[in-house]
Amino acid sequence: MYSFEYPYVFLLLIMVAVCILFCKEKVRAIYFPHTELLSSLVRSKQILLNLLRVLILSLLIIGLSSPVKTEEIILDNSKGHEISLILDASGSMNRFDKFKTVKAIMIDFISKRKTDKLALSVFADFAYTVVPLTYDKKSVIKMLDNIEIGVAGRRKTALYEALFLSSKLFNNSKSKERIAILLTDGKDNTDSVPLDMAIERAKDNKIKVYTVAVGDKKDYNAEVLKYIANSTGAKFFSANSYESIQNIYKQINQLEKSEININKYDKKTYYFHYPLTLALVLLLIYFWRKNTWVLNK
């Protein structure tokens, strides 16, 4: 993340603007008749010098504000939560803007999981992993934001396959807290993976699978979703509005709140020398141009 250590230094730009408007340079002048062409040439050179001065001062101020890039370095990745987000992307999720609504809520949920690893999977005709477990929340959010209905087909719902595939992401996990949040508005109708096999894989990897059903109760199998959640030590939720879906993710966030202090530090890379070096080069050009102009007068 890029930022400035001393952003208040930018207030000096106000002083620069005031000085440009009111601090006029006093120079000796000799007036001759019929010197319109000479005056025009002088004005153009003066404008160039003024632009150089503004640019030099701006670069100096940027340098003094200390631009810096901050990267979070995690030394111990075994203490935080690892969360797999499993999203139904079948055609039925297009109705009533369910897919768009759920994505917005999931993005908000991801942004609040500061010290956790997250993964993203989607399913429809088939299941696939979009992002494996990672601390890079920005990548997860970016990929989620770009996913649309149809990326995995439209007609079917490979729910059990998605659970099985997502569980495999935890094969080499060292985290004590492993969670999956599976959201759907339908029933499995692909028979690509048996339900019990998918649940056993989740249990073998010690994953708690929170199941979230959205939409009309006739469209999804609440008993199956409850079975998945209860078998893995988690909970089943159902929702039919933006507020209720949002509340579910808030509940899960509280139930699986990460209170462990992970060993980490911020690595800072400073960039103040770039604008300062450029300002020095422009300052030399400024004095060279100004002296050349004076000598040629």
Helices and strands as residue ranges (DSSP letters): E 2-4, G 7-11, H 12-22, H 36-64, E 67-74, E 81-88, G 91-97, H 98-112, E 117-123, E 127-134, H 137-146, H 159-168, E 177-184, H 195-204, E 207-214, H 222-231, E 236-239, H 242-255, E 264-270, H 273-296
